[in-house]
Amino acid sequence: MPIDLQQEINKRLNEIVTEVTNGNASRFAHLVDISVQTFHNYLNGQIPKTEAVTQICAKLGLSANWLLMGIEPKCLSNETRPYVK
């Protein structure tokens, strides 16, 4: 996977961690039911697995297109975004 894409996914993950848990990555990992170590690996450049992307998006009402590619809209709808600003 190209470095630019990895960096962009990392940027969006960090953005959502900041919005949802005030930058607390461990708390975010617990919230979306991903192991803390695995989530830290994602924040450090590992591309999230499909299951992790699905979990994050489902729990937070996020668009997978936004998380992976930066394609708006960020959220699926106002009703399904309990944590996202």
N, C-alpha and C positions, 0 to 999 in steps of 0.2 A: 504494500500500500504506500502511495507517495507520502513523503514527509509532510507536505503542506496539508494533506487531508488529515493526517494524524494530529497535527498542531491545531487545526480548526476544530476537530472533535474535542480535543483537550480544552480548548478555549470555551466551547459551549458547555462542557461538563462543569468547568470551574464557575462559569456564570450561573448555572442553575444551583450549584452547591452554595454559592454566595447568597442567592435569592431565597433559597428554601431553608437553609440551616445556618445562615450568617457565616458561611465559610467553614463550618465544622464537617469535614469529610467523613469522619467516623459516624457521626450522628446521621448524616445523609445515607451512608451505606446501610445502617440499621433500618432507616425509614423505608428504603426500597428493597429490603431483604436480599442484600448482596454482602458477601463477607467483606470485612473491613480491608483485609489485605488485597483481595481482588480489586476492590474499588480503588484503592491507592495505586495499584498497578495501572488501572485505566487513567488515573490522573497523571501518572508519570509516563504516558505515551503508548501504553498497550491499547490496541483497538478493542472496544467492548464486544463481547460475544453477542450473538443475536438474542439469546435468552436475557442477557442483562439489559440490552436496549429495550426489549419488550417490557421487562419489569419496571424500568425507570419510567418509560412513557405511560404505561398503564397506571402506575401509582400516582403520577403527577399530572396526568392529562396532557402530556406533551406529544408533539408530532415527531415520529421517528425521522421523517424527512428533515425536520429542523435540526434534530440532535446530530444526525449523521452528515447531512449535506448543507445545512444552513438555509434550507428553503422554508420560507414563511408560509403559513402562520406557525408561530412557535407552539401555540396551544391548540388543541383540537376544538374546544369551545369554552365559553365562559363557565358553563355548568360543570365541566370536568376538570377544572384546574384548582383543586383544593389548596395547593401549596404554592403555586407559581404566581408571581406578581404580574 
